[in-house]
Amino acid sequence: MTQPHEIVAGFLPLLDSALLVIAKEQGFAEAEAIDLRLVREVSWANIRDRLAVSRFNVAHMLAPMPIACNLGLTPLAPRMIVPMALGLGGNAVTVSNALWEQMAAAGATTDLDAGRNGKALHEVVLSRREHPLRFAVVHPHSGHNYELRYWLAACGIDPDRDIEIIILPPPEMPDALGAGQIDGYCVGEPWNTGGVVSGKGHIATVKAAIWKSSPEKVLGANAGWADDHPEAMAALLRALYRSAVWCSEPLNREDLASTLAKPAYIGRPIDWLLPALSGDLKVGGGQVTSVKDFFVPRAKAATFPWKSHALWFYTQMVRWGQVVHDDGNETIARNTYRPDIYRTALQPLGVPLPGASAKVEGALRVETPVGSTGASLTLGPDGFFDGGLFDPNKIDAYIDAQRAAKGG
């Protein structure tokens, strides 16, 4: 009998931990001869540090964090790889009820339009120069930090001068908002819905409006462990892909929400989880707004580790002064994401595998069939709300343009 692969994975209580949770709970890991042990953590720093000292083999991680580790931007930085993404989207920006009233007076609406609501926020920011607004994100090297900054800067708000950005763990954000310690936050679900249903906030916009089909969490792996255990890694990717298929089925939403709501995982009411799974978001004031593709676990190559995603995050690290831009750092960022491992593991399943490892981000205005091996594949739309494009073959020009942009 084949000896099981013992894999310890860390996660935070967030909706996009679903692929790991369901791989264990629905038996997909066991079917691949994996003894998967999930460990709930309280912060992203703990996730990173436990990977560094080999307490974890893999983890549910912020998509930019493995890049930051490999660039030496964090203490106890392990050498890391990203062999798989854990879905697209799933984030939102929630503001206090008082701030929403000011934004609404300046033209913000409940349709979550990133451009209109960002313009309204800009009007409020201009009136608050002496008492800047304070927003929270989960980590300096997070998609939340970069998407919030991108949105603000594109709307004429300088994130480093016009507002204050602080770091808070996701579960603490709704209470901090209600206590008046912050004016808004950018986080994954269910903590936006939690802020709304507890009466503490109003959702202003969502990641799916700022950048459609955009990356969020990934499977981060200790590179040393991955190098030494290629069969275990491949087996885990197969289990997680089957989990993604299960999570993407509308008929499984109730079961998925019920599983994630358990104390061992997210530990919050099912009603906090269902809105993000259906896309029918409770945005505040009794309003419900439908968001197409709010959280995508499988479609549109949602689990593929695009090198263009890694490189866009790298450009934001450069833009906001976290790292200098040079060929060496660009290469490190590019090589952190490993579509080669993904393809090798999943090819036997006949799943749709993109023919390319990078793409021009923001180029697809509609759903578009693309070249693939295995099953057919459709990508997009994937546009940035301001019409921007990111070509991974023109990184120097992109960085120069962002430096010259207002607010950048």
Disulfide bonds with the S-S distance in Angstrom:
none
